[in-house]
Amino acid sequence: MSRLRRIAALIAGDQTVDGLTAARAKELDASVCQAIVKELDINAADLAPVCRLAAWVARAGYRLPIELFTVNYDLLLETALELLRVPYFDGFVGTLKARFHTELVEGTPGSDAESVPAFFVRLWKLHGSVNWAWQNDRQIVRLGQPVAEGAAAAIYPSDTKYEESRRVPFVVLQDRLRRALHQPETLMIIGGYSFGDAHLNELLFDAAVRRERSEFIAFCYSEIPEALADRASTTPNFQVLSGREAILGGVRGDWKPSADVPTDLWEQDQFSLRDFGKLTAYLARSAAREPEIDAVLRELIDGAVAKRNANTGGGDNG
């Protein structure tokens, strides 16, 4: 996609690169985006994990607002926050074609420049979204639904994301991540991320080294990536937890659970919170209770479990 976009931007008229005109490159770009949008259709998705995450952020009650950073393009988090009626701000203002407001994103939580109410959750989509669309090839607007067929979504699923992301709003959102990581005594929880984006990894590792009183906790579903293990082994405030081993305080070792370890933390001989669904269930239970949110969450989870059981013939691992 990056190459298609470069071709579309650099040539005009009947000029060709690799047999493609600018118009044909744009058509292919839109086709690729549509294929991604179809793959990310959330109508059949299990919303229980993201609803539990939304329930947690709604109840957390920290002095500063929680900030959710995601590299996913789908609309799962937005859907969960809205189902549980959690107010959130994603940098865009408007309804039909919401526009990005840099000045509202640049305000640091707790500072005089912060204009968004503190009770709003911050949702930052670092690599774009299936409902972000280009307008006049220069500005990105956020739509109320995924981009229409034939249009290119403002997403970057390529190996040159670092170069491409140096544009508004991506550069503004990455700067927001950098400043959030450097807030004093920050707790950064990392789940569902494989550390495959070098430019984001460096932001995390750099902040962990420079902010010794902050804590970084990464949950790995499978094996711990070696690049992550190398950095965590020399960075005591960067904890890494996987199913069978962990790196805590710079020391790497296998889990040795006690006989009375809670079943929601340990199952099938592995640490269970490596699973994003189990992690969000744990977080949701750890926050103060709000009956209204509890009722909505229970209804959504029951519906998701019933739907899955109907499709699979039973079984509950959530």
MIVO-922221 format. One record per residue: residue in three letters; x, y, z of N, C-alpha, C in turn. Coordinates in steps of 0.1 Angstrom, whole numbers, padded with zeros to 4 digits, always signed. Layout:
% MIVO-922221
ALAXYZXYZXYZ...
//
This chain:
% MIVO-922221
MET+0008-0012+0000+0000+0000+0000+0009+0013+0000SER+0020+0012+0007+0028+0024+0007+0033+0027-0007ARG+0037+0016-0014+0042+0018-0027+0031+0024-0037LEU+0019+0018-0035+0008+0023-0043+0006+0038-0041ARG+0007+0042-0028+0004+0056-0024+0016+0065-0029ARG+0028+0060-0029+0039+0068-0035+0037+0070-0050ILE+0033+0059-0057+0031+0060-0071+0020+0071-0074ALA+0009+0070-0067-0002+0079-0069+0002+0093-0066ALA+0011+0095-0057+0015+0109-0053+0025+0115-0062LEU+0034+0106-0069+0045+0111-0076+0043+0113-0091ILE+0033+0106-0097+0032+0106-0112+0018+0112-0115ALA+0016+0116-0127+0003+0122-0132+0000+0118-0146GLY-0012+0120-0150-0016+0117-0163-0014+0103-0168ASP-0007+0102-0180-0005+0089-0185+0009+0083-0181GLN+0016+0089-0172+0029+0084-0167+0026+0071-0160THR+0036+0062-0161+0034+0049-0154+0046+0045-0146VAL+0044+0038-0135+0055+0032-0127+0051+0018-0125ASP+0059+0008-0129+0056-0006-0127+0043-0009-0135GLY+0040-0002-0146+0028-0004-0153+0016+0002-0148LEU+0017+0010-0137+0006+0016-0130+0005+0031-0133THR-0006+0036-0136-0009+0050-0136-0013+0054-0122ALA-0013+0068-0120-0017+0072-0106-0031+0068-0103ALA-0040+0069-0113-0054+0065-0111-0055+0050-0108ARG-0048+0042-0115-0048+0028-0113-0043+0024-0099ALA-0032+0031-0095-0027+0029-0081-0037+0032-0071LYS-0044+0043-0073-0055+0047-0063-0066+0036-0062GLU-0069+0031-0074-0080+0020-0074-0075+0008-0067LEU-0063+0004-0069-0057-0008-0061-0057-0005-0046ASP-0053+0007-0043-0052+0011-0029-0066+0009-0022ALA-0076+0014-0029-0090+0013-0024-0094-0001-0023SER-0090-0009-0032-0094-0024-0032-0087-0031-0020VAL-0075-0028-0017-0068-0034-0006-0075-0029+0007CYS-0078-0017+0008-0085-0012+0020-0098-0019+0022GLN-0105-0021+0011-0118-0027+0013-0117-0042+0018ALA-0106-0048+0013-0104-0062+0017-0101-0062+0032ILE-0093-0052+0037-0090-0051+0051-0103-0048+0059VAL-0111-0039+0054-0123-0035+0061-0132-0047+0063LYS-0133-0055+0052-0142-0067+0053-0137-0077+0063GLU-0123-0079+0064-0118-0088+0074-0120-0083+0088LEU-0121-0070+0090-0122-0065+0103-0137-0062+0107ASP-0146-0068+0100-0160-0067+0103-0163-0072+0117ILE-0168-0064+0126-0170-0069+0140-0183-0074+0143ASN-0192-0076+0133-0206-0080+0136-0206-0094+0143ALA-0196-0103+0139-0196-0116+0145-0185-0118+0156ALA-0180-0106+0160-0169-0107+0170-0175-0109+0184ASP-0167-0115+0193-0170-0116+0207-0166-0103+0214LEU-0176-0095+0218-0173-0082+0224-0170-0083+0239ALA-0171-0094+0245-0170-0095+0259-0156-0090+0264PRO-0145-0093+0258-0132-0088+0263-0131-0073+0263VAL-0135-0067+0252-0134-0052+0251-0144-0045+0260CYS-0156-0052+0262-0166-0046+0271-0161-0046+0285ARG-0154-0057+0289-0148-0057+0302-0137-0046+0304LEU-0129-0044+0293-0119-0034+0294-0126-0020+0295ALA-0137-0018+0288-0145-0005+0289-0150-0004+0303ALA-0155-0015+0309-0160-0014+0323-0150-0010+0333TRP-0138-0015+0330-0126-0012+0339-0123+0003+0338VAL-0121+0008+0326-0117+0022+0325-0128+0031+0330ALA-0141+0027+0329-0152+0035+0334-0152+0036+0349ARG-0147+0026+0356-0147+0025+0371-0134+0029+0377ALA-0123+0030+0369-0110+0031+0375-0108+0042+0385GLY-0113+0054+0382-0112+0065+0392-0098+0070+0395TYR-0089+0069+0386-0076+0075+0388-0076+0090+0387ARG-0066+0096+0393-0066+0111+0393-0065+0116+0379LEU-0058+0110+0370-0057+0114+0356-0065+0104+0347PRO-0070+0109+0336-0078+0099+0328-0069+0088+0322ILE-0076+0077+0320-0069+0065+0314-0068+0068+0299GLU-0056+0065+0293-0054+0066+0279-0053+0052+0273LEU-0061+0049+0262-0060+0037+0255-0053+0039+0242PHE-0041+0033+0240-0034+0034+0227-0036+0020+0220THR-0040+0021+0207-0041+0008+0200-0035+0010+0186VAL-0030-0001+0181-0025-0001+0167-0035-0009+0158ASN-0046-0013+0163-0056-0020+0155-0065-0010+0148TYR-0070-0014+0136-0078-0006+0128-0093-0007+0130ASP-0097-0018+0137-0111-0021+0138-0118-0011+0148LEU-0131-0014+0149-0139-0005+0158-0144-0011+0171LEU-0136-0021+0175-0141-0029+0187-0141-0020+0199LEU-0130-0012+0202-0130-0004+0214-0140+0007+0214GLU-0142+0013+0202-0153+0023+0201-0167+0017+0204THR-0169+0005+0199-0182-0001+0201-0184-0005+0216ALA-0174-0010+0222-0175-0013+0236-0177-0001+0245LEU-0170+0010+0242-0171+0022+0250-0185+0028+0249GLU-0191+0027+0237-0204+0033+0235-0215+0024+0240LEU-0213+0010+0240-0223+0001+0245-0224+0004+0261LEU-0213+0006+0267-0213+0008+0281-0214+0023+0285ARG-0217+0031+0275-0219+0046+0277-0208+0053+0284VAL-0196+0049+0280-0184+0055+0286-0180+0067+0277PRO-0179+0079+0282-0175+0090+0273-0161+0089+0270TYR-0157+0092+0257-0143+0091+0253-0141+0101+0242PHE-0128+0104+0240-0123+0114+0231-0112+0108+0222ASP-0113+0109+0209-0103+0102+0200-0096+0112+0192GLY-0097+0125+0195-0090+0135+0187-0099+0142+0176PHE-0110+0136+0173-0119+0141+0163-0131+0148+0169VAL-0136+0158+0163-0148+0165+0167-0157+0167+0155GLY-0170+0163+0157-0179+0164+0147-0188+0151+0146THR-0198+0151+0137-0206+0139+0136-0206+0133+0123LEU-0209+0140+0112-0210+0134+0099-0196+0132+0093LYS-0187+0141+0094-0173+0140+0089-0164+0147+0100ALA-0162+0140+0111-0155+0146+0122-0140+0149+0118ARG-0136+0161+0122-0122+0165+0119-0113+0164+0131PHE-0100+0162+0128-0090+0161+0138-0086+0174+0144HIS-0086+0175+0157-0082+0188+0163-0069+0186+0171THR-0058+0190+0164-0045+0188+0170-0043+0194+0184GLU-0049+0207+0185-0047+0214+0198-0053+0207+0210LEU-0064+0199+0207-0071+0192+0218-0063+0179+0222VAL-0055+0174+0213-0048+0162+0215-0035+0165+0222GLU-0029+0177+0219-0016+0180+0225-0016+0184+0239GLY-0028+0187+0245-0028+0190+0259-0025+0178+0268THR-0015+0180+0277-0011+0169+0286-0021+0167+0297PRO-0026+0155+0300-0035+0153+0311-0030+0160+0324GLY-0039+0167+0330-0036+0174+0343-0030+0188+0341SER-0027+0192+0328-0020+0205+0326-0031+0215+0323ASP-0027+0228+0324-0036+0239+0321-0041+0239+0307ALA-0033+0233+0298-0037+0232+0284-0047+0221+0280GLU-0050+0213+0290-0059+0202+0288-0073+0207+0287SER-0080+0206+0275-0093+0212+0273-0104+0201+0274VAL-0101+0188+0273-0111+0178+0273-0114+0174+0288PRO-0126+0173+0292-0129+0169+0306-0122+0157+0310ALA-0118+0157+0323-0110+0146+0328-0117+0133+0328PHE-0131+0132+0329-0138+0120+0330-0139+0113+0316PHE-0134+0119+0305-0134+0113+0292-0122+0104+0291VAL-0125+0092+0287-0114+0083+0283-0107+0087+0270ARG-0094+0086+0270-0087+0090+0257-0084+0077+0249LEU-0089+0077+0237-0087+0066+0228-0078+0071+0216TRP-0066+0065+0215-0057+0070+0204-0054+0058+0195LYS-0057+0059+0182-0055+0049+0172-0043+0053+0164LEU-0031+0047+0168-0018+0051+0163-0016+0048+0148HIS-0023+0038+0143-0021+0035+0129-0033+0037+0120GLY-0043+0044+0125-0054+0047+0117-0066+0038+0120SER-0077+0039+0112-0089+0032+0115-0097+0030+0102VAL-0105+0019+0103-0113+0016+0091-0123+0027+0088ASN-0126+0035+0098-0136+0046+0095-0129+0060+0094TRP-0116+0060+0091-0109+0072+0088-0108+0072+0073ALA-0111+0084+0067-0111+0085+0052-0103+0097+0048TRP-0097+0096+0037-0090+0108+0031-0100+0117+0025GLN-0098+0130+0027-0106+0140+0021-0097+0150+0013ASN-0099+0150+0000-0090+0158-0009-0076+0154-0008ASP-0073+0142-0005-0059+0136-0004-0051+0143+0006ARG-0056+0152+0014-0047+0160+0023-0052+0158+0038GLN-0065+0158+0040-0070+0158+0054-0078+0145+0056ILE-0077+0140+0069-0084+0128+0073-0096+0132+0081VAL-0107+0126+0077-0119+0128+0085-0124+0114+0091ARG-0131+0114+0102-0136+0102+0108-0151+0101+0105LEU-0155+0090+0099-0168+0087+0095-0175+0079+0106GLY-0189+0079+0106-0196+0071+0116-0196+0056+0113GLN-0190+0052+0102-0190+0038+0098-0178+0035+0089PRO-0174+0023+0087-0163+0020+0078-0164+0027+0064VAL-0153+0030+0058-0153+0038+0046-0161+0030+0035ALA-0167+0037+0026-0175+0031+0016-0166+0023+0006GLU-0173+0014-0001-0165+0006-0011-0160+0015-0022GLY-0148+0014-0025-0141+0022-0035-0133+0033-0030ALA-0134+0035-0016-0126+0046-0010-0115+0040-0002ALA-0104+0047+0000-0092+0043+0007-0093+0047+0022ALA-0092+0037+0031-0092+0040+0045-0078+0046+0048ALA-0078+0054+0059-0065+0060+0063-0058+0051+0073ILE-0052+0040+0068-0046+0030+0076-0032+0027+0069TYR-0023+0021+0077-0010+0019+0072-0006+0004+0075PRO-0011-0005+0069-0006-0019+0071+0006-0023+0062SER+0017-0016+0064+0028-0018+0055+0041-0019+0064ASP+0052-0022+0057+0065-0023+0064+0072-0010+0065THR+0065+0000+0060+0072+0014+0061+0063+0023+0069LYS+0057+0017+0079+0048+0025+0087+0055+0037+0094TYR+0067+0035+0097+0074+0047+0104+0075+0059+0095GLU+0078+0057+0082+0079+0068+0073+0065+0074+0071GLU+0056+0065+0068+0042+0070+0064+0036+0077+0076SER+0039+0072+0088+0032+0078+0100+0036+0092+0104ARG+0047+0097+0097+0051+0110+0100+0042+0121+0094ARG+0029+0119+0095+0020+0129+0090+0008+0130+0100VAL+0002+0142+0100-0010+0144+0108-0021+0136+0103PRO-0029+0129+0112-0028+0130+0127-0018+0120+0133PHE-0012+0111+0125-0004+0101+0131+0008+0106+0139VAL+0015+0116+0134+0026+0122+0141+0021+0128+0154VAL+0010+0134+0154+0004+0140+0167+0001+0129+0177LEU-0005+0118+0172-0008+0107+0181+0004+0100+0187GLN+0014+0099+0179+0026+0093+0184+0033+0102+0194ASP+0032+0115+0192+0038+0124+0202+0030+0123+0215ARG+0017+0121+0213+0008+0119+0225+0013+0107+0233LEU+0016+0096+0226+0021+0084+0233+0034+0087+0240ARG+0043+0094+0233+0056+0097+0239+0054+0105+0252ARG+0046+0115+0252+0044+0123+0264+0037+0116+0275ALA+0027+0107+0271+0020+0099+0281+0030+0090+0288LEU+0039+0084+0281+0049+0075+0286+0058+0082+0296HIS+0060+0095+0294+0070+0102+0302+0063+0110+0313GLN+0050+0107+0315+0043+0113+0327+0050+0106+0339PRO+0052+0114+0350+0059+0108+0362+0051+0096+0368GLU+0057+0086+0371+0051+0074+0378+0039+0069+0371THR+0041+0066+0358+0030+0061+0350+0030+0046+0351LEU+0018+0040+0350+0016+0026+0348+0011+0023+0334MET+0020+0016+0327+0017+0012+0313+0014-0003+0312ILE+0001-0007+0309-0002-0021+0307-0003-0024+0292ILE+0004-0034+0288+0005-0037+0274+0000-0051+0271GLY-0011-0052+0264-0017-0065+0261-0021-0066+0246GLY-0020-0078+0241-0024-0081+0227-0014-0074+0217TYR-0002-0071+0221+0008-0064+0212+0020-0073+0211SER+0024-0076+0199+0035-0086+0197+0049-0079+0196PHE+0050-0066+0198+0062-0058+0197+0068-0059+0183GLY+0059-0059+0173+0064-0060+0160+0066-0046+0153ASP+0063-0035+0160+0066-0022+0154+0077-0015+0161ALA+0089-0015+0154+0101-0010+0159+0100+0004+0164HIS+0093+0013+0157+0092+0027+0161+0084+0029+0174LEU+0074+0020+0177+0067+0021+0190+0075+0014+0201ASN+0082+0003+0197+0090-0004+0207+0100+0006+0213GLU+0107+0014+0205+0117+0023+0210+0111+0034+0219LEU+0099+0038+0216+0092+0048+0226+0090+0041+0239LEU+0086+0029+0239+0083+0022+0252+0096+0019+0260PHE+0106+0014+0253+0119+0011+0259+0126+0024+0264ASP+0126+0034+0256+0132+0046+0260+0126+0052+0273ALA+0112+0052+0273+0105+0057+0285+0108+0049+0297ALA+0109+0036+0296+0112+0027+0307+0125+0030+0313VAL+0135+0033+0305+0149+0036+0309+0149+0050+0316ARG+0143+0059+0310+0143+0073+0315+0134+0076+0327ARG+0124+0068+0328+0114+0070+0339+0114+0058+0348GLU+0124+0058+0357+0126+0046+0366+0115+0043+0376ARG+0107+0054+0379+0096+0052+0389+0083+0048+0382SER+0083+0047+0369+0071+0042+0362+0072+0027+0360GLU+0061+0021+0358+0061+0006+0357+0055+0003+0343PHE+0061-0007+0336+0056-0012+0323+0054-0027+0325ILE+0042-0031+0321+0039-0045+0323+0033-0050+0310ALA+0041-0060+0304+0037-0065+0291+0032-0080+0292PHE+0021-0083+0287+0015-0096+0287+0017-0103+0274CYS+0024-0114+0273+0027-0121+0260+0019-0134+0260TYR+0011-0136+0250+0002-0148+0249+0011-0160+0247SER+0021-0159+0238+0029-0171+0235+0043-0168+0240GLU+0053-0171+0232+0067-0169+0236+0070-0154+0238ILE+0080-0151+0247+0084-0137+0248+0094-0134+0237PRO+0091-0124+0229+0100-0120+0218+0114-0117+0223GLU+0124-0122+0216+0138-0120+0221+0142-0106+0223ALA+0137-0097+0213+0140-0083+0214+0135-0077+0227LEU+0123-0081+0231+0117-0077+0243+0124-0082+0255ALA+0128-0095+0254+0135-0101+0266+0148-0094+0268ASP+0155-0091+0258+0168-0085+0259+0167-0071+0266ARG+0157-0063+0263+0155-0050+0269+0150-0051+0283ALA+0140-0061+0285+0135-0062+0299+0145-0067+0309SER+0154-0075+0304+0165-0081+0313+0174-0070+0318THR+0175-0059+0312+0183-0048+0317+0175-0036+0321THR+0162-0037+0322+0153-0026+0326+0144-0031+0337PRO+0147-0029+0350+0140-0036+0361+0125-0031+0362ASN+0122-0020+0357+0108-0015+0358+0099-0020+0345PHE+0105-0029+0337+0098-0034+0325+0095-0049+0328GLN+0083-0052+0333+0080-0066+0336+0073-0073+0324VAL+0076-0085+0322+0071-0093+0311+0065-0106+0316LEU+0052-0109+0313+0046-0120+0318+0040-0129+0306SER+0044-0141+0306+0039-0150+0296+0033-0162+0303GLY+0029-0172+0295+0022-0184+0301+0031-0192+0310ARG+0043-0195+0306+0052-0204+0314+0064-0197+0320GLU+0067-0184+0317+0078-0178+0323+0075-0163+0324ALA+0084-0156+0331+0083-0141+0333+0096-0135+0334ILE+0097-0122+0332+0109-0114+0335+0105-0103+0345LEU+0109-0105+0357+0105-0095+0368+0117-0089+0374GLY+0117-0076+0374+0129-0069+0379+0142-0072+0372GLY+0141-0076+0360+0153-0079+0352+0157-0094+0352VAL+0150-0102+0360+0154-0116+0362+0144-0125+0355ARG+0148-0134+0346+0140-0142+0338+0139-0156+0344GLY+0127-0161+0345+0126-0175+0351+0112-0181+0348ASP+0111-0194+0351+0098-0201+0348+0089-0198+0360TRP+0076-0199+0358+0066-0198+0369+0067-0210+0377LYS+0065-0208+0390+0064-0220+0400+0052-0217+0409PRO+0040-0219+0404+0028-0215+0412+0027-0224+0425SER+0021-0217+0435+0018-0224+0447+0005-0233+0445ALA+0003-0241+0455-0009-0250+0453-0022-0243+0454ASP-0022-0231+0461-0035-0224+0462-0036-0212+0453VAL-0029-0212+0442-0030-0201+0433-0044-0200+0427PRO-0051-0188+0427-0064-0187+0422-0066-0193+0408THR-0077-0199+0405-0079-0206+0393-0080-0196+0381ASP-0084-0183+0384-0085-0173+0373-0072-0168+0370LEU-0061-0171+0377-0048-0166+0374-0039-0178+0368TRP-0044-0190+0369-0036-0201+0365-0045-0212+0360GLU-0043-0217+0348-0051-0228+0343-0043-0235+0332GLN-0044-0248+0332-0037-0257+0322-0022-0254+0323ASP-0017-0253+0335-0003-0251+0338+0003-0239+0332GLN-0005-0229+0330+0000-0216+0324-0006-0204+0331PHE+0001-0193+0332-0004-0181+0337-0015-0175+0328SER-0027-0174+0333-0038-0172+0324-0040-0157+0319LEU-0034-0148+0326-0036-0134+0322-0028-0130+0309ARG-0021-0140+0304-0015-0137+0291-0025-0135+0280ASP-0037-0141+0283-0049-0140+0274-0056-0127+0276PHE-0058-0119+0265-0064-0106+0266-0078-0107+0273GLY-0085-0117+0270-0098-0119+0276-0098-0121+0291LYS-0088-0129+0295-0087-0132+0310-0081-0119+0317LEU-0072-0112+0310-0067-0100+0316-0078-0089+0318THR-0086-0087+0308-0097-0077+0310-0107-0082+0320ALA-0110-0095+0321-0119-0099+0332-0113-0096+0345TYR-0100-0098+0347-0093-0095+0360-0094-0080+0363LEU-0091-0072+0353-0092-0058+0355-0106-0053+0358ALA-0116-0059+0351-0130-0054+0354-0134-0058+0368ARG-0129-0068+0374-0133-0072+0387-0125-0064+0398SER-0114-0057+0394-0105-0050+0403-0110-0036+0406ALA-0119-0031+0398-0124-0017+0400-0136-0016+0409ALA-0139-0004+0413-0151-0001+0421-0164-0005+0413ARG-0174-0010+0420-0186-0014+0413-0196-0003+0410GLU-0202-0004+0399-0212+0006+0395-0224-0003+0389PRO-0235-0004+0397-0246-0013+0393-0251-0011+0378GLU-0251+0001+0374-0257+0003+0360-0247-0003+0350ILE-0234-0001+0351-0225-0007+0342-0224-0022+0343ASP-0225-0026+0356-0225-0041+0358-0237-0048+0350ALA-0249-0041+0351-0260-0047+0344-0258-0048+0329VAL-0253-0037+0323-0251-0037+0309-0240-0047+0305LEU-0230-0047+0313-0219-0056+0310-0223-0071+0311ARG-0231-0074+0321-0236-0088+0323-0244-0092+0311GLU-0253-0083+0307-0262-0086+0295-0254-0088+0283LEU-0243-0080+0280-0235-0082+0268-0227-0095+0269ILE-0222-0098+0280-0214-0110+0282-0222-0122+0280ASP-0234-0122+0287-0243-0134+0285-0247-0136+0271GLY-0249-0125+0264-0253-0126+0250-0242-0132+0241ALA-0229-0127+0244-0218-0132+0237-0215-0147+0239VAL-0217-0151+0252-0214-0165+0256-0225-0174+0249ALA-0237-0169+0250-0248-0177+0244-0246-0179+0229LYS-0242-0168+0222-0240-0168+0208-0228-0178+0204ARG-0217-0177+0212-0206-0186+0210-0210-0200+0212ASN-0217-0203+0223-0221-0217+0226-0230-0222+0215ALA-0238-0214+0209-0247-0218+0199-0239-0222+0186ASN-0227-0215+0184-0219-0218+0172-0210-0229+0174THR-0205-0231+0187-0195-0242+0189-0201-0254+0196GLY-0213-0253+0201-0219-0265+0208-0215-0265+0222GLY-0211-0254+0229-0208-0253+0243-0194-0250+0246GLY-0191-0249+0259-0178-0246+0264-0176-0231+0267ASP-0169-0228+0279-0167-0214+0283-0153-0212+0288ASN-0145-0205+0280-0132-0202+0285-0130-0187+0288GLY-0141-0179+0288-0140-0165+0291-0140-0162+0305
//
